[in-house]
Amino acid sequence: MARRLFALWFDANTWIHRRVDALRLDVDGATRRYVSLDFTLPPDLAIPGSRGRILVPLALLKKQTIRRLDTSDGAKNSASVLTSAENSRWMLAMLSYAVREFLPSRLIHEIGSGLDLEAIVRSSLENAGGAKSKINQVFTEARKGMPLSRLEESQVDIVQDVIVQAADHFLLLIEVDKSTVAQRSMVKYALDQDTPDDDRRGTKRVTISQEIPDFGFAASQHVEIQVPPGLMIERLDLQELGDEGGRIRHESSDWGDGKRSIAHCALHPTHRLNRGRWIVTVVPAQQGLYGFAKVAVPTVAASSIGAFIARFMDAYLVRDPTDIFASPSASILLVGPALLLSWMSRKPEHAMVARLQFPLRLMLLALASCLLLLAGVSAIPLTPHAWNAAWVLVVILALGSSIHFTCFAADLSLRQVVRFKR
């Protein structure tokens, strides 16, 4: 059975026709990944599970807590997921088979005695770095002075890659009905993902990146990204990476031009063990808060500076101060802050929305403060020093908001790159 599992994993691109990996940044603040696999399971590689079901490997996932995992088959029936202990047993059996069958006989003892496969499979993500270093060290020492043919070199590389991946990933296995054998079928799974942990703000664009360790798992790899209202996708890139320092072998791009909330890319992997990566650039939507700020910032800034000039040059602009009649200027000005603050979101939202819209909300808050000061100056009899200081603060807020918005709209701030954990 270990042979069948290794064949299913290593030759997955021969029986998995297409994998669609979709990431949704939901309006409720959750980041959720939805994956569907279109496959035809070979009869000679079927692995019996419990209650007459068949085991199917779905993906390599990071060794971390899996939250809200849902699995289903093509008929939308729930599919059973193996426990952590069961996954570990199958992974250990697969690694033992690979070492025993693919390594040259003269290397089996040296590598087998230098590595504790069970400890590698059961190691935590925190210890993965040390485990990987030990694996690479053992393989390097075993190869020294050992002449190997090209085929043997390739086989040793495969075994080493499988064991290294087992240090920080586990093989997700599910059970499906035996009727799916030799039939074109589909399985789906979904799980929560961590939100990028980055507190820096002030940029118009955020570039999100995520590695795909098992990029060659399917004959055709599709990636789809959807962002919540308030954001748009400027560009999505799907890249196939080689082994030499992450060199890009192939790339597919989808230009959203900041006008779409969904982007889709597809590639056909050229090698089973190649890694992959997708990179998406997200910007604020032109409509909504960004569109409102485009009008509000220059309007309020110009009005505030105009009022400042008028008050300090009243001798040239006002006919006769004694002829000025009373007006409800303060109450009129207070309508402005209420309008500006009404654009502050009060609903649950995704952290990425809050990150990108934070500068815009800060500008609106500054403009609201500016109008409040104007209302106070017009309604409260201040001393000359307080009156002058209030007007200076009004100008500072108005100019600061204008300059900040100009830098934001022109994307002059340092761009961020944040990475999702897979």
C-alpha positions in Angstrom: 0.0 0.0 0.0 2.9 2.3 0.6 4.0 1.8 -3.0 0.5 2.8 -4.2 0.5 5.9 -2.0 4.0 6.9 -3.3 2.9 6.4 -6.9 -0.3 8.4 -6.3 1.7 11.3 -4.7 4.7 11.3 -7.1 2.6 10.7 -10.3 -0.3 12.9 -9.2 -0.1 15.0 -12.4 -1.0 11.9 -14.4 -4.4 11.3 -12.7 -5.2 14.8 -11.3 -6.3 16.7 -14.4 -6.9 20.1 -12.9 -6.6 21.9 -9.5 -8.4 25.2 -8.9 -7.0 27.0 -5.9 -9.2 30.0 -4.9 -8.6 32.5 -2.1 -11.4 34.6 -0.8 -11.0 37.7 1.4 -14.5 37.7 2.8 -16.4 40.8 4.0 -16.8 39.3 7.5 -13.0 39.5 7.9 -12.2 35.8 7.2 -9.5 34.7 4.7 -10.6 31.4 3.3 -9.1 29.0 0.7 -11.3 26.9 -1.6 -9.6 24.1 -3.6 -11.2 21.7 -6.1 -9.5 18.8 -7.8 -10.7 17.1 -11.0 -9.2 13.6 -11.2 -9.5 10.0 -12.4 -8.2 7.6 -9.8 -6.3 4.6 -11.5 -7.8 1.2 -10.4 -4.3 -0.3 -9.9 -3.4 2.4 -7.3 -6.6 2.3 -5.3 -5.9 2.1 -1.5 -8.6 0.6 0.6 -9.8 2.7 3.5 -12.5 2.2 6.1 -16.1 0.9 5.3 -15.2 0.1 1.7 -13.9 3.6 0.9 -10.8 4.6 -1.0 -7.9 6.8 0.2 -7.1 9.9 -2.0 -4.1 12.3 -1.3 -5.3 15.9 -1.8 -2.4 18.2 -1.0 0.7 19.1 1.1 -0.3 21.4 3.9 1.8 23.2 6.5 2.1 21.5 9.9 -0.1 23.9 11.7 -3.6 24.0 13.2 -6.2 23.6 10.4 -9.2 25.7 11.0 -12.7 25.1 9.7 -11.7 22.4 7.3 -14.6 21.2 5.0 -14.2 18.4 2.5 -16.8 17.1 0.0 -17.0 15.0 -3.1 -18.6 15.9 -6.5 -22.1 15.1 -5.1 -21.5 17.6 -2.2 -21.4 14.7 0.3 -19.0 15.2 3.2 -15.7 13.3 2.8 -13.9 11.8 5.8 -10.5 13.2 6.6 -7.8 11.0 8.2 -6.7 11.9 11.7 -3.3 13.4 12.4 -2.0 10.0 13.7 -3.3 8.2 10.6 -1.8 10.8 8.3 1.6 10.4 10.1 1.5 6.6 9.7 0.8 6.7 6.0 3.4 9.4 5.5 6.0 7.4 7.4 5.2 4.3 5.3 5.6 6.3 2.1 9.0 7.7 3.1 10.2 4.3 4.2 9.2 2.8 0.9 10.9 5.6 -1.0 14.2 5.2 0.9 14.1 1.4 0.5 13.1 1.3 -3.2 14.7 4.4 -4.8 18.0 4.9 -3.0 21.0 3.0 -4.3 21.7 0.0 -2.0 25.1 1.4 -0.9 23.4 4.6 0.4 20.4 3.0 2.2 22.2 2.1 5.4 24.1 5.4 5.7 21.1 7.6 5.1 18.7 5.3 7.0 21.0 5.3 10.0 21.5 9.0 9.9 17.8 10.0 9.7 15.0 9.2 12.1 12.1 9.2 9.6 9.4 8.9 12.3 10.9 12.0 14.2 10.8 13.9 10.9 7.2 13.1 10.2 6.1 13.9 13.7 8.2 17.0 14.1 6.5 20.4 14.6 6.7 23.4 12.3 8.9 25.2 14.9 11.5 22.4 14.5 11.3 22.1 10.8 14.3 24.3 10.1 16.6 22.1 12.1 15.1 19.0 10.6 15.7 20.2 7.1 19.3 21.1 7.8 19.9 17.7 9.3 18.3 16.0 6.2 20.4 17.9 3.8 23.6 17.3 5.8 23.0 13.6 5.9 22.4 13.4 2.2 25.4 15.6 1.4 27.7 13.4 3.6 26.4 10.2 2.1 27.1 11.4 -1.5 30.7 12.3 -0.8 33.0 10.0 -2.7 30.1 7.9 -3.9 30.0 7.7 -7.7 26.3 7.8 -8.9 24.9 7.5 -12.4 22.5 10.1 -13.7 19.5 7.9 -12.9 20.7 7.3 -9.4 21.4 11.1 -8.9 17.8 11.8 -10.0 16.4 9.1 -7.6 18.4 10.4 -4.7 17.2 14.0 -5.4 13.6 12.8 -5.4 13.9 11.0 -2.1 15.7 13.9 -0.5 13.0 16.3 -1.7 10.2 14.1 -0.4 11.8 13.8 3.0 12.6 17.6 3.2 8.9 18.4 2.4 7.8 16.0 5.2 9.7 18.1 7.7 7.2 21.0 7.6 4.3 19.6 5.6 1.8 16.8 6.0 0.0 14.9 3.3 -3.8 15.6 3.5 -5.6 12.3 2.9 -9.4 11.8 2.6 -11.7 8.8 2.0 -14.0 8.8 -1.0 -16.6 6.3 -2.2 -15.0 3.3 -4.1 -17.4 4.1 -7.0 -15.0 7.0 -7.9 -12.3 4.6 -9.1 -11.7 4.9 -12.8 -14.4 7.5 -13.0 -13.9 11.2 -13.7 -14.6 12.7 -10.3 -14.2 15.8 -8.2 -13.4 16.6 -4.6 -13.3 19.9 -2.8 -11.9 21.2 0.4 -11.9 24.6 2.1 -10.1 25.9 5.2 -9.3 29.2 6.9 -5.9 30.9 6.3 -4.0 33.4 8.4 -4.3 37.1 7.5 -0.9 38.7 6.6 0.6 40.0 9.8 1.9 43.5 8.9 1.1 46.7 10.8 2.6 49.1 8.3 0.1 51.4 6.6 0.1 54.3 4.2 0.4 52.7 0.8 -2.0 52.6 -2.1 -1.0 49.2 -3.2 -0.4 46.0 -1.3 1.3 43.0 -3.0 0.2 39.6 -1.5 2.5 36.6 -2.2 2.0 32.9 -1.5 4.2 29.9 -2.2 2.8 26.7 -3.7 5.0 23.8 -2.5 3.2 21.1 -4.6 2.7 23.2 -7.7 3.2 20.2 -10.0 0.6 18.1 -8.2 -1.9 18.5 -11.0 -1.6 18.6 -14.8 -3.2 22.0 -14.8 -2.9 24.5 -12.0 -5.4 27.3 -11.7 -5.4 30.2 -9.1 -8.3 32.5 -8.5 -8.3 35.5 -6.1 -11.3 37.4 -4.9 -11.2 40.5 -2.8 -14.0 42.1 -0.7 -15.9 45.3 -1.6 -13.8 48.4 -1.3 -10.8 46.7 -3.0 -9.9 45.8 -6.6 -7.2 43.6 -8.2 -4.6 45.4 -10.3 -2.6 42.3 -11.3 -2.3 38.6 -10.6 0.8 36.6 -11.5 1.1 32.8 -11.4 4.7 31.6 -11.6 6.4 28.2 -11.9 9.7 28.1 -10.0 12.7 26.0 -10.7 15.2 24.6 -8.2 18.0 27.1 -8.9 17.4 29.8 -6.4 13.7 30.1 -7.3 14.3 31.0 -10.9 11.0 31.7 -12.8 10.4 29.0 -15.5 7.0 30.0 -16.7 4.5 32.8 -15.8 0.9 33.6 -16.4 -0.6 37.1 -15.7 -4.1 38.5 -15.4 -4.3 42.3 -15.5 -7.3 43.5 -13.6 -6.3 47.2 -14.0 -8.0 48.0 -10.7 -11.4 47.4 -12.1 -12.2 43.8 -11.0 -12.6 42.1 -7.7 -11.7 38.6 -9.2 -8.6 37.5 -11.1 -7.8 34.1 -12.5 -4.5 32.5 -13.9 -3.6 29.0 -15.1 -0.4 27.2 -15.9 0.6 23.7 -17.0 3.5 22.6 -14.7 6.5 21.3 -16.6 7.9 19.1 -13.8 6.2 17.3 -10.9 8.5 18.6 -8.2 8.6 22.2 -9.3 7.4 24.8 -6.8 5.1 27.7 -7.6 4.0 31.1 -6.4 1.2 33.5 -7.0 1.5 37.3 -6.5 -1.5 39.7 -6.5 -1.5 43.5 -6.3 -4.5 45.0 -4.5 -5.6 48.6 -4.7 -8.6 50.6 -3.3 -11.7 50.5 -5.5 -12.2 53.7 -7.5 -15.7 54.0 -6.3 -16.7 54.3 -2.6 -14.3 55.8 -0.1 -11.5 56.5 -2.5 -13.9 58.3 -5.0 -15.4 60.3 -2.2 -12.0 61.3 -0.9 -11.0 62.5 -4.3 -13.7 65.2 -4.1 -13.8 65.8 -0.3 -10.0 66.4 0.2 -9.5 69.2 -2.4 -12.9 70.8 -1.7 -12.5 71.1 2.0 -8.8 72.0 1.7 -9.6 74.8 -0.8 -12.5 76.0 1.3 -10.4 76.1 4.5 -7.5 77.9 2.9 -9.9 80.3 1.2 -11.6 81.1 4.6 -8.1 81.6 6.1 -7.2 84.1 3.5 -10.5 85.9 3.8 -10.3 86.3 7.6 -6.7 87.6 7.5 -7.4 89.9 4.6 -10.9 91.1 5.6 -9.8 94.7 5.1 -9.5 94.1 1.4 -12.4 91.6 1.0 -15.1 92.6 3.5 -17.1 95.8 2.7 -17.8 97.0 6.3 -17.5 94.7 9.4 -20.5 96.5 11.0 -22.7 95.5 8.1 -22.1 91.7 8.7 -25.4 90.1 9.7 -25.6 87.1 12.0 -25.6 83.7 10.3 -25.8 80.1 11.5 -22.3 79.4 10.1 -21.3 77.2 12.9 -24.3 74.9 12.6 -23.8 74.8 8.8 -20.1 73.9 9.2 -20.9 71.1 11.6 -22.8 69.3 8.8 -19.4 68.7 7.1 -17.8 66.6 9.9 -21.0 64.5 10.1 -20.8 63.8 6.4 -17.1 63.0 6.4 -17.3 60.7 9.5 -20.3 58.9 8.0 -17.9 57.3 5.5 -16.0 55.6 8.4 -17.0 51.9 8.1 -18.9 50.5 11.1 -19.4 47.0 9.6 -17.0 44.0 10.1 -14.4 44.1 7.4 -11.4 42.2 6.2 -8.0 43.4 7.6 -6.8 44.1 4.1 -9.6 46.6 3.5 -8.8 48.3 6.8 -5.1 48.4 5.8 -5.6 50.0 2.4 -8.4 52.4 3.5 -6.7 53.5 6.7 -4.9 56.5 5.0 -8.2 57.7 3.4 -10.0 57.5 6.7 -7.2 59.4 8.4 -7.5 62.1 5.8 -11.3 62.4 6.3 -10.7 62.5 10.1 -8.3 65.4 9.6 -10.8 67.2 7.3 -13.6 66.7 9.9 -11.3 68.2 12.5 -10.6 71.1 10.2 -14.3 71.9 9.8 -14.9 71.5 13.5 -12.2 74.1 14.1 -13.8 76.4 11.6 -17.1 76.0 13.3 -15.5 76.8 16.7 -13.7 79.8 15.4 -17.0 81.2 13.9 -19.1 80.5 17.0 -16.8 81.1 20.0 -15.3 84.5 20.9 -11.7 83.5 21.2 -8.7 85.6 22.4 -6.5 86.8 19.6 -3.8 84.3 20.3 -6.2 81.4 20.4 -7.9 82.7 17.3 -4.7 82.9 15.3 -3.5 79.5 16.6 -6.8 77.9 15.5 -6.5 79.3 12.0 -2.9 78.1 11.7 -4.1 74.6 12.7 -6.9 74.7 10.2 -4.3 75.5 7.4 -1.9 72.8 8.6 -4.7 70.1 8.6 -6.0 71.2 5.2 -2.5 71.3 3.6 -1.4 68.1 5.3 -4.5 66.2 4.0 -3.9 67.5 0.5 -0.3 66.5 0.5 -1.0 63.1 2.0 -3.8 62.4 -0.5 -1.5 63.5 -3.4 1.2 61.1 -2.3 -1.4 58.3 -1.8 -3.0 58.8 -5.2 0.4 59.0 -6.9 1.5 55.9 -5.0 4.7 57.6 -3.8 4.8 55.6 -0.5 7.0 52.5 -0.1 5.0 49.5 -1.4 4.3 46.5 0.9 4.8 42.9 0.2 3.0 40.5 2.6 2.9 36.7 2.5 0.2 34.3 3.3 1.0 31.1 5.1 -0.1 28.1 3.2 
